[in-house]
């Protein structure tokens, strides 16, 4: 008879052999799961981390779009200067259509895209005229680009254009505004599509649509300035002062 914890050795049996052949007692292990409180703590930590990271990621994405927008406007400025060099120092809107310009279309607000078409040989792709932060028009153009042969010949309206153009002459001062983001306001009101006439008493700014109440402005010397609404207004007044002019006309797509 064997009691727990006592090994009985029968007569003539080697104790060492008995110890070797004896089976060890089975052990049982049980893994402990997370408690409800621990789960809630983990979820709370993840939420806090998300709240900290998401704004930073959104800001980085917005900054990336704005930099791409600046590059677009620099290419537009370069393209307009190349066009002027090839056309006796005329921009498209100062030349007639028979000479490759678009002057006849200035009075038609539905045909603003034709000024872009006139300079299309100097702009490699219609995407240059599109700001990445202009999400509605960007997605529309991306869908159109899936069709074969997306080119300026397929752009027949302003729905794929994000930048306004100013009806400047090529001899305008370097600080004159040549173009910029389309989300312009005048006297606190968002502008619609068409010609925008400005005077010395006009107050311009940007809506929050593209660059969070800021924007990019293309100047006559081909440089691009990242501006706030306040800086935008100053740039307009500086342009009037340098040109000794009291009015300007912008084509808003």
Residue pairs with C-beta under 8 A, 6 or more apart in sequence:
1 8
2 8
7 18
7 19
7 22
9 15
9 18
34 42
62 133
62 211
62 212
64 132
65 131
65 132
65 133
65 211
66 133
66 211
66 216
66 226
68 131
68 132
69 131
69 132
69 133
69 162
69 181
69 210
69 211
69 216
70 216
70 224
70 226
72 128
72 129
72 130
72 131
72 163
73 163
73 179
73 180
73 216
73 217
73 218
73 224
74 218
74 222
74 223
74 224
75 123
75 128
76 123
76 128
76 129
76 163
76 179
76 218
77 178
77 179
77 218
77 219
77 222
77 223
77 224
78 122
78 222
79 119
79 122
79 123
79 128
80 91
80 92
80 119
80 122
80 178
81 222
82 122
83 91
83 92
83 118
83 119
83 121
83 122
84 90
84 91
84 170
87 95
87 99
87 100
87 101
89 170
89 171
90 101
90 170
91 101
91 168
91 169
91 170
92 100
92 101
92 102
92 103
92 115
92 118
92 119
93 101
93 102
93 103
93 106
93 115
93 118
93 165
93 167
93 251
94 101
94 103
94 169
94 170
95 101
95 102
95 103
95 118
96 103
96 104
97 103
97 104
97 105
100 118
101 118
102 114
102 115
102 117
102 118
105 111
105 112
105 114
105 115
106 167
106 195
106 251
109 193
109 194
109 195
110 157
112 158
112 161
112 165
112 193
112 194
112 251
112 252
112 253
113 155
113 156
113 157
113 158
113 161
113 253
115 165
115 251
116 123
116 129
116 152
116 155
116 161
116 165
117 152
117 155
120 126
120 152
123 129
123 152
125 150
125 151
126 141
126 150
126 151
126 152
126 154
126 155
126 160
127 141
127 145
129 160
129 161
129 162
129 163
130 137
130 138
130 141
130 160
130 161
130 162
131 137
131 138
131 162
131 163
131 181
131 182
131 210
132 138
133 210
133 211
134 162
134 182
134 209
134 210
137 159
137 160
137 161
137 162
140 159
140 160
141 160
144 150
144 154
144 160
147 154
155 161
158 193
158 253
161 182
161 253
162 181
162 182
162 210
162 253
163 179
163 180
163 181
163 182
163 218
163 253
164 179
164 180
164 181
164 182
164 184
164 196
164 250
164 251
164 252
164 253
165 178
165 179
165 250
165 251
166 176
166 177
166 178
166 179
166 248
166 249
166 250
166 251
167 248
167 249
167 250
167 251
168 176
168 177
168 178
168 220
172 178
172 220
172 243
173 220
173 239
173 242
173 243
174 219
174 220
174 221
174 223
175 219
175 220
175 221
175 235
175 238
175 239
175 242
176 219
176 220
176 239
176 242
176 243
177 217
177 218
177 219
177 220
177 235
177 236
177 239
177 248
177 250
178 218
178 219
178 220
179 217
179 218
180 215
180 216
180 217
180 218
180 232
181 206
181 210
181 211
181 215
181 216
181 217
182 210
182 252
182 253
183 190
183 206
183 207
183 209
183 210
183 211
183 215
184 190
184 191
184 196
184 204
184 205
184 206
184 207
184 215
184 250
184 252
185 191
185 204
185 205
185 206
185 207
185 229
186 196
186 198
186 202
186 203
186 204
187 202
187 203
188 203
188 205
190 207
191 252
192 252
193 252
193 253
194 251
194 252
195 249
195 250
195 251
195 252
196 249
196 250
196 251
196 252
197 247
197 248
197 249
198 204
198 236
198 247
198 248
198 249
198 250
199 246
199 247
200 237
200 240
200 246
200 247
202 236
203 233
204 229
204 232
204 233
204 236
205 213
205 229
205 230
205 232
205 233
206 213
206 214
206 215
206 228
206 229
206 232
207 213
213 228
213 229
214 226
214 227
214 228
214 229
215 226
215 227
215 232
216 224
216 225
216 226
216 227
217 224
217 225
217 227
217 232
217 235
218 224
219 225
219 235
225 231
225 235
227 235
236 248
239 245
239 248
240 246
240 248
